[in-house]
Amino acid sequence: MELGSKIKKLRLREGHTQEKLAEQLGVSFQTISKWENNVCMPDIEMLPQISILFGVTIDELFSITTEQKLHRIENMLDDERELPYSIWQDTVDFLKEQIDTYENKGRIYSFLAHMYHHRMVSDSGYVVDYVKKTLTHRPDCSDAQWLLEKACGGVNRDFCEKNHSEVIELLKEMIEYPSANERTYFALLDNLIDDNRITEAEEILRKYAVTDTASDLRIKIYQGRIADRRHDDLHAKEIWDEIEKAYGNEELALYELANIAAYKCDYNRAIEYYAKSFEQHSKPRMIDALKGMETCYEILGNIPKANEMREKIIEVWKSDWGIEQGEIIESVKRRMK
């Protein structure tokens, strides 16, 4: 339905004449007639006033479908660093309204999770900014470390705060679902290994190994990570050497070898593996390997090379994904030094 026809329908629903509506909006009744006959459209500045008058949203005025609205939300989450509270709340309210009517409820719940995560990430940036300002005036501020840990993942030495038991229990439930995919296994293994729950990790790896989607390379990777966490250096090296020999031309294997080198603080070797991994990636390419190189160069103090990687990341977003602007690009620019 065109906008003019929608305005007419809403006017008739409210029992208004064209003259009455014109008076309320401060325009002539001839203007209302032109709108309703789709001869012209209201100025964009008038849309909020019209929507308030009829008690509908601007989206409802344009009869935007649920799918169009969801697509717009998806773009908004990608493009905007911060969402004004009114827009954030309106979007969350819209999503909650869809729960009882939208066929794929999981998709709506996923959008809601992304909305709250977007706000969390946006707010955490302010936490870091204000902690920095605090420290310039109060260098002895005792809660700065705690705030940084909560905002951007700083280390917390307390087991009760650091462990991932809640996430692990949720993931254990998820792998029992018939529709569970291999990413759920990987997430569970990652959290178990990080918590040093190695015996449980080995059990989960055996379960993964007999699934229909099990990958020999992935099994080897987690066997190597478990050996590393057990400090069985000789066995771990044997596994990593075997992976490099058997899968040395595969993007995933090279990326994991880069991660292992980086965790061992062998940053130059990590950069070599990341670079080879990126070269093996088919388009559209992911930027993970470039981000790995950026971080390694930053740690090494080679800021020009780190900036070079940041420029390359922007180039890939533009050339491979068609993203020319928005928060995805701006977040990389903010890391430039």
Salt bridges, closest charged atoms under 4 A:
GLU14 OE2 - ARG13 NH2 3.00
GLU36 OE2 - ARG11 NE 2.51
ASP59 OD2 - LYS69 NZ 2.52
ASP59 OD1 - ARG72 NH2 2.55
GLU67 OE1 - ARG107 NH1 2.86
GLU74 OE1 - HIS71 ND1 3.98
GLU161 OE1 - LYS150 NZ 3.37
GLU169 OE2 - ARG197 NH2 3.90
GLU176 OE2 - LYS207 NZ 3.80
ASP190 OD1 - ARG225 NH1 2.56
ASP194 OD2 - HIS164 NE2 3.60
ASP195 OD1 - HIS164 ND1 2.67
GLU200 OE1 - LYS172 NZ 2.78
GLU200 OE2 - ARG197 NE 2.76
GLU202 OE1 - ARG230 NH2 2.86
ASP228 OD1 - LYS264 NZ 3.30
ASP232 OD2 - HIS235 ND1 3.99
ASP241 OD2 - LYS237 NZ 2.76
GLU242 OE2 - LYS220 NZ 3.00
GLU294 OE2 - ARG310 NE 2.80
GLU294 OE2 - ARG335 NE 2.71
GLU298 OE1 - ARG310 NH2 2.56
GLU298 OE2 - LYS337 NZ 2.25
GLU308 OE2 - LYS305 NZ 3.20
GLU315 OE2 - LYS312 NZ 3.34
ASP320 OD2 - ARG285 NE 2.75
GLU327 OE2 - ARG334 NH2 2.48
GLU330 OE2 - LYS333 NZ 3.74
